[in-house]
Amino acid sequence: MTSPGTTPEPTLDLLARPSGGFAMVAMDQRESLRQMYAAATGERVGDEVLTSFKLAVAREVGPYGSGFLIDQDYGFEQVAAEGVVPGGLIVAVDSLRQDPDGPVEDTGIDERVDLAAARAAGAVAAKLLLIWRDDEERERRLETAAEFVRRCAAAGLLSVLEGVAKPAAGETGFDGPAAIREAARELAGLRPSLYKAQVPLGGAAPEEKLLEECALLDEVIPVPWVVLSQGVERDDFPASVRAACRAGASGMLAGRAIWSDVVGEPDLAAQLRARSVPRLRSLAAIVDEYARPWNAR
């Protein structure tokens, strides 16, 4: 019970559909979005283009998601102020370490993000991406993740912890599915509100094989979990979501699978309505049919 004068702890209902599953949109890509623009248009765009794209996705696609994830540098404040996202607003708190035009190699907590201020602005959750490797930095990364979960709880925010498993420097014979499971066992064991996992095998397998791998993943995750779409071909993602949900996942928090093919389009809003919104609605229908409700965990 909540004592008089205290604020009740948030629950995942703030990010969920009526079914108890999650169909959330990720729009926190930063340099990777700039790279996508370069690939689509042949030009390296400025920050204002990234922000404009993110705001368009929030306005056109955000209303159909149960949650919306965005970063502080490119649009969080505007999205919060406009109130265009009826689902739960999630602020990214990861600082991304990467070479220009390269992949994210490591992450930390962005100390510039004020969680209390984000909550006051309308955020209900924060998200941390953590690159997981079996190397000498493993314990340090685990401590970072634990600190993130503690800070979110202290700020009255839900914590969404995303583990992305990568091989250690010089590692040979990297077993992707096994590494995804080990990352999930270790990070989800910190009890974030929600764990965000990679799709095993990059989704490039028959659905029954994906179901097998996702069932093994489900066994090691003690909290509600969702899948991300990075590394999965857009056309493979619906089957990946269905397999994960059949195995025990509660849905998805995805970006590229929803909007990647409209990057660089001249009539962005129209293309988001024509392509991205139907995709999200179709994914939400899969979630409603197959996902394990978060509170059944």
C-alpha positions as CSV (number, residue, x, y, z in Angstrom):
1,M,0.0,0.0,0.0
2,T,1.1,3.6,-0.6
3,S,1.4,5.9,2.4
4,P,-0.6,9.1,2.3
5,G,1.4,11.9,0.5
6,T,3.7,9.5,-1.3
7,T,3.9,8.8,-5.1
8,P,3.1,5.2,-6.1
9,E,5.8,3.3,-7.9
10,P,5.4,3.3,-11.7
11,T,4.4,0.1,-13.4
12,L,4.9,-1.2,-16.9
13,D,1.3,-0.5,-17.6
14,L,2.6,3.0,-18.5
15,L,4.4,1.4,-21.6
16,A,2.0,-1.4,-22.4
17,R,-1.0,-1.9,-24.7
18,P,-4.3,-3.0,-23.1
19,S,-3.2,-6.6,-23.8
20,G,-0.3,-6.2,-21.5
21,G,2.2,-6.4,-24.3
22,F,4.6,-3.8,-25.7
23,A,4.7,-2.4,-29.2
24,M,7.1,0.5,-28.7
25,V,9.0,2.7,-31.1
26,A,12.8,3.3,-30.8
27,M,13.9,6.7,-32.1
28,D,17.1,7.2,-30.1
29,Q,19.6,6.4,-32.9
30,R,22.2,9.1,-33.2
31,E,25.4,8.7,-35.3
32,S,23.9,5.5,-36.8
33,L,21.0,7.6,-38.1
34,R,23.4,10.0,-39.7
35,Q,25.1,7.0,-41.3
36,M,21.7,5.8,-42.6
37,Y,21.2,9.2,-44.2
38,A,24.6,9.1,-45.8
39,A,23.8,5.6,-47.3
40,A,20.4,6.8,-48.5
41,T,21.3,10.2,-49.9
42,G,25.1,10.2,-50.4
43,E,25.3,13.2,-48.0
44,R,26.4,13.6,-44.4
45,V,23.6,15.6,-42.8
46,G,23.7,18.0,-39.9
47,D,22.1,17.7,-36.5
48,E,19.0,19.6,-37.5
49,V,18.1,16.9,-40.1
50,L,18.3,14.2,-37.5
51,T,16.1,16.2,-35.1
52,S,13.6,16.9,-37.8
53,F,13.4,13.2,-38.7
54,K,12.9,12.1,-35.2
55,L,10.1,14.7,-34.6
56,A,8.4,13.5,-37.8
57,V,8.5,9.9,-36.6
58,A,7.1,11.0,-33.2
59,R,4.3,12.9,-34.8
60,E,3.3,10.4,-37.4
61,V,4.2,7.0,-35.9
62,G,4.4,7.8,-32.2
63,P,0.6,7.9,-31.7
64,Y,0.4,4.2,-32.6
65,G,3.1,3.0,-30.2
66,S,2.6,2.0,-26.6
67,G,5.9,3.7,-25.8
68,F,8.3,6.0,-27.6
69,L,12.1,6.1,-27.0
70,I,14.1,9.2,-27.9
71,D,17.4,10.8,-26.8
72,Q,18.1,14.2,-25.2
73,D,20.3,15.6,-28.0
74,Y,17.9,15.2,-30.9
75,G,14.3,15.7,-29.8
76,F,13.4,14.6,-26.3
77,E,12.5,18.0,-25.0
78,Q,10.4,18.9,-28.1
79,V,8.5,15.6,-28.1
80,A,7.8,16.0,-24.4
81,A,6.7,19.6,-24.8
82,E,4.4,18.9,-27.8
83,G,2.7,15.9,-26.1
84,V,2.4,14.1,-29.4
85,V,3.2,10.7,-28.0
86,P,0.2,9.2,-26.1
87,G,2.2,6.2,-25.0
88,G,4.9,6.2,-22.4
89,L,7.8,8.4,-23.1
90,I,11.3,6.9,-22.6
91,V,14.5,8.9,-22.4
92,A,17.8,7.4,-23.5
93,V,20.6,7.9,-21.0
94,D,23.4,6.1,-22.7
95,S,26.6,7.9,-23.9
96,L,27.7,6.1,-27.1
97,R,31.4,5.5,-27.8
98,Q,32.1,4.9,-31.4
99,D,34.5,6.0,-34.2
100,P,33.1,8.3,-36.9
101,D,30.9,6.2,-39.2
102,G,31.6,3.1,-37.1
103,P,29.5,0.9,-34.8
104,V,28.9,1.6,-31.1
105,E,31.8,-0.1,-29.3
106,D,31.0,0.8,-25.7
107,T,28.6,2.8,-23.6
108,G,28.2,4.5,-20.3
109,I,25.7,6.6,-18.4
110,D,25.3,10.1,-19.9
111,E,25.7,12.3,-16.8
112,R,24.1,15.2,-18.7
113,V,20.7,13.6,-18.5
114,D,18.8,14.7,-15.4
115,L,16.4,11.9,-14.6
116,A,14.3,14.0,-12.2
117,A,13.9,16.7,-14.9
118,A,13.1,14.1,-17.5
119,R,10.4,12.7,-15.3
120,A,9.0,16.2,-14.7
121,A,8.9,16.8,-18.5
122,G,6.9,13.6,-19.0
123,A,9.2,10.6,-19.2
124,V,8.0,7.5,-17.5
125,A,11.1,5.4,-18.1
126,A,14.8,5.6,-19.0
127,K,16.8,3.3,-21.2
128,L,20.5,2.3,-21.1
129,L,22.2,0.4,-23.9
130,L,25.0,-1.7,-22.6
131,I,27.5,-3.5,-24.9
132,W,28.2,-6.8,-23.3
133,R,31.5,-8.6,-23.9
134,D,33.2,-11.5,-22.1
135,D,36.4,-9.5,-21.4
136,E,38.3,-7.7,-18.7
137,E,35.7,-4.9,-18.6
138,R,32.7,-7.2,-17.9
139,E,32.5,-6.4,-14.2
140,R,32.7,-2.7,-14.9
141,R,29.9,-2.8,-17.3
142,L,27.8,-4.8,-14.9
143,E,28.3,-2.2,-12.2
144,T,27.3,0.5,-14.7
145,A,24.0,-1.4,-15.4
146,A,23.3,-1.8,-11.7
147,E,23.9,1.9,-11.1
148,F,21.5,2.7,-13.9
149,V,18.8,0.5,-12.3
150,R,19.3,2.2,-8.9
151,R,19.2,5.7,-10.4
152,C,15.9,5.0,-12.2
153,A,14.3,3.6,-9.0
154,A,15.4,6.7,-7.0
155,A,14.0,9.0,-9.7
156,G,10.6,7.2,-9.9
157,L,11.3,6.0,-13.4
158,L,11.0,2.6,-15.0
159,S,14.3,1.1,-16.1
160,V,14.7,-0.4,-19.6
161,L,18.1,-2.2,-19.8
162,E,19.2,-3.2,-23.3
163,G,22.0,-5.7,-23.6
164,V,23.8,-6.1,-27.0
165,A,26.4,-9.0,-27.0
166,K,29.5,-8.6,-29.1
167,P,32.7,-10.6,-29.4
168,A,35.7,-9.6,-27.3
169,A,38.7,-8.3,-29.1
170,G,40.5,-11.2,-30.9
171,E,37.7,-13.6,-29.9
172,T,37.2,-16.5,-32.4
173,G,34.3,-18.9,-32.7
174,F,31.9,-16.3,-31.2
175,D,28.6,-18.1,-30.3
176,G,26.0,-15.3,-30.8
177,P,23.0,-17.0,-29.3
178,A,25.0,-18.2,-26.3
179,A,26.4,-14.8,-25.7
180,I,22.9,-13.2,-26.0
181,R,21.7,-15.6,-23.3
182,E,24.7,-15.0,-21.0
183,A,24.3,-11.2,-21.4
184,A,20.6,-11.5,-20.6
185,R,21.2,-13.8,-17.6
186,E,23.7,-11.4,-16.1
187,L,22.0,-8.0,-16.9
188,A,18.3,-9.0,-16.5
189,G,19.4,-10.5,-13.2
190,L,19.9,-7.0,-11.9
191,R,16.1,-6.7,-12.1
192,P,15.5,-3.8,-14.4
193,S,11.8,-3.0,-15.0
194,L,12.1,-4.4,-18.5
195,Y,14.9,-6.1,-20.4
196,K,15.5,-5.5,-24.1
197,A,17.2,-8.4,-26.0
198,Q,18.6,-9.1,-29.4
199,V,16.8,-11.5,-31.6
200,P,18.9,-14.7,-31.7
201,L,20.5,-15.6,-35.0
202,G,19.6,-12.1,-36.3
203,G,16.1,-13.4,-37.1
204,A,17.6,-15.2,-40.1
205,A,16.2,-18.7,-39.4
206,P,12.9,-20.6,-39.7
207,E,10.4,-19.4,-37.1
208,E,10.5,-22.7,-35.2
209,K,14.2,-22.5,-34.8
210,L,13.8,-18.9,-33.6
211,L,11.2,-20.1,-31.1
212,E,13.7,-22.7,-29.8
213,E,16.4,-20.1,-29.3
214,C,14.0,-17.6,-27.7
215,A,12.7,-20.2,-25.3
216,L,16.2,-20.8,-24.1
217,L,16.6,-17.0,-23.7
218,D,13.3,-16.8,-21.8
219,E,14.5,-19.3,-19.3
220,V,17.3,-17.0,-18.1
221,I,15.4,-13.7,-17.9
222,P,13.5,-13.2,-14.6
223,V,11.8,-9.9,-15.7
224,P,9.5,-9.0,-18.6
225,W,11.4,-8.7,-21.8
226,V,11.1,-7.4,-25.4
227,V,13.2,-7.7,-28.5
228,L,14.9,-5.0,-30.6
229,S,15.2,-4.9,-34.3
230,Q,18.8,-3.9,-34.9
231,G,20.6,-6.6,-37.0
232,V,17.3,-8.1,-38.2
233,E,16.2,-7.7,-41.8
234,R,13.0,-5.6,-41.9
235,D,11.0,-8.4,-43.6
236,D,12.2,-11.0,-41.1
237,F,11.2,-8.9,-38.0
238,P,7.5,-9.8,-37.8
239,A,8.3,-13.5,-37.6
240,S,11.0,-12.8,-35.1
241,V,8.6,-10.9,-32.9
242,R,6.0,-13.7,-33.1
243,A,8.6,-16.3,-32.2
244,A,9.9,-14.3,-29.3
245,C,6.4,-13.7,-28.0
246,R,5.4,-17.4,-28.4
247,A,8.5,-18.2,-26.3
248,G,7.6,-15.8,-23.5
249,A,8.6,-12.2,-24.6
250,S,6.2,-9.4,-23.9
251,G,6.6,-7.6,-27.3
252,M,9.1,-5.3,-28.9
253,L,10.9,-1.9,-28.8
254,A,12.0,-1.4,-32.3
255,G,13.2,1.4,-34.7
256,R,14.8,0.3,-37.9
257,A,12.2,-2.4,-38.7
258,I,9.6,0.3,-38.7
259,W,11.0,3.4,-40.3
260,S,14.5,2.7,-41.9
261,D,13.3,2.7,-45.5
262,V,11.9,6.2,-45.3
263,V,15.2,7.8,-44.3
264,G,16.0,10.5,-47.0
265,E,12.5,10.5,-48.5
266,P,11.5,14.0,-49.6
267,D,7.8,13.7,-48.4
268,L,8.8,12.1,-45.1
269,A,5.4,12.5,-43.3
270,A,3.5,10.9,-46.1
271,Q,5.9,8.0,-46.3
272,L,5.8,7.4,-42.6
273,R,2.0,7.3,-42.8
274,A,2.0,5.0,-45.9
275,R,4.8,2.6,-44.8
276,S,5.7,2.9,-41.1
277,V,2.3,3.2,-39.5
278,P,0.9,0.0,-41.1
279,R,4.1,-1.9,-40.1
280,L,3.7,-0.8,-36.5
281,R,0.0,-1.6,-36.4
282,S,0.8,-5.1,-37.9
283,L,3.5,-5.7,-35.3
284,A,1.1,-4.5,-32.5
285,A,-1.4,-7.1,-33.7
286,I,1.2,-9.8,-33.4
287,V,2.0,-8.6,-29.9
288,D,-1.6,-8.6,-28.9
289,E,-2.1,-12.2,-30.1
290,Y,1.1,-13.8,-28.9
291,A,2.9,-11.8,-26.2
292,R,3.0,-12.8,-22.6
293,P,1.4,-9.9,-20.6
294,W,4.1,-8.2,-18.6
295,N,2.3,-8.8,-15.3
296,A,2.1,-12.5,-15.9
297,R,5.9,-12.8,-15.5
